[in-house]
Amino acid sequence: MSDHVQAELRSPGIESSPAFIREPEGNGCAERCIRTLNEQLLWIESFATADKLHAALDAFRRRSNHGRLVDKHGFTTPAASRQAVTAGLKVAA
């Protein structure tokens, strides 16, 4: 079963990352992400082709990364937070 799931993840280019020991909140974060995707896109729209689904998922990803403000990141978008972290790493190196 796990090999099948891993193969399905690789098909669209999703990278799997194992959960850390004693950190189950990672599962909760993943479940919340999937629930949000279902509630805001997949349960609302239907797609005639895989290409239309792929385009809608890509647009959802862009909206989520560049338009959603995250409290724990100081009310910045995930993209802005990621950029600030990577800029800090480049300066330190």
C-alpha positions in Angstrom: 0.0 0.0 0.0 2.7 2.5 0.9 4.7 1.8 -2.3 1.5 2.5 -4.3 0.9 5.8 -2.4 4.5 6.8 -2.9 4.3 6.1 -6.7 1.1 8.1 -6.9 2.8 11.0 -5.2 5.7 11.0 -7.6 3.5 10.9 -10.6 2.5 14.6 -10.4 5.8 15.6 -9.0 5.0 15.7 -5.3 7.9 14.9 -3.0 7.2 12.8 0.1 8.9 13.7 3.4 8.6 11.5 6.4 7.2 12.8 9.7 9.6 13.4 12.6 9.4 11.2 15.6 7.2 12.7 18.4 5.9 15.4 16.1 2.5 14.4 15.1 1.4 17.9 14.3 2.9 17.5 10.9 0.1 15.1 10.0 -2.4 17.7 11.3 -0.9 20.3 9.0 -1.0 18.1 6.0 -4.6 17.1 6.8 -5.6 20.8 7.2 -4.0 21.6 3.8 -5.9 18.8 2.1 -9.1 19.9 3.8 -8.6 23.5 2.7 -7.9 22.3 -0.9 -11.1 20.2 -0.9 -13.3 23.0 0.6 -12.0 25.8 -1.5 -11.5 24.1 -4.9 -12.2 20.4 -5.4 -15.7 20.3 -3.8 -16.8 23.5 -5.6 -15.6 23.0 -9.2 -15.5 20.0 -11.6 -12.9 19.6 -14.3 -13.4 18.1 -17.7 -9.8 17.2 -18.3 -6.6 16.6 -16.2 -5.1 19.7 -17.8 -7.9 21.9 -16.4 -7.5 20.3 -13.0 -3.7 20.9 -13.1 -4.2 24.5 -14.1 -6.7 25.0 -11.2 -4.3 23.3 -8.7 -1.5 25.5 -9.9 -3.6 28.7 -9.5 -4.7 27.5 -6.0 -1.0 27.0 -5.1 -0.1 30.5 -6.3 -3.0 32.1 -4.4 -2.1 30.2 -1.3 1.6 31.0 -1.4 1.3 34.6 -2.5 -2.0 35.8 -1.2 -2.7 34.1 2.2 -1.4 35.8 5.3 -0.1 33.5 8.0 -0.2 34.6 11.7 2.8 32.6 12.8 4.9 34.3 10.1 4.0 37.8 11.3 1.1 38.1 8.9 3.2 37.7 5.8 2.6 35.4 2.9 4.3 32.0 2.8 6.3 33.2 -0.2 7.5 36.3 1.5 8.4 34.4 4.6 10.3 31.8 2.6 12.1 34.6 0.7 13.2 36.3 4.0 14.5 33.0 5.4 16.5 32.1 2.3 17.9 35.7 2.1 19.1 35.3 5.7 20.7 32.0 4.9 22.6 33.5 1.9 23.9 36.4 4.1 25.1 34.0 6.8 26.9 31.8 4.3 
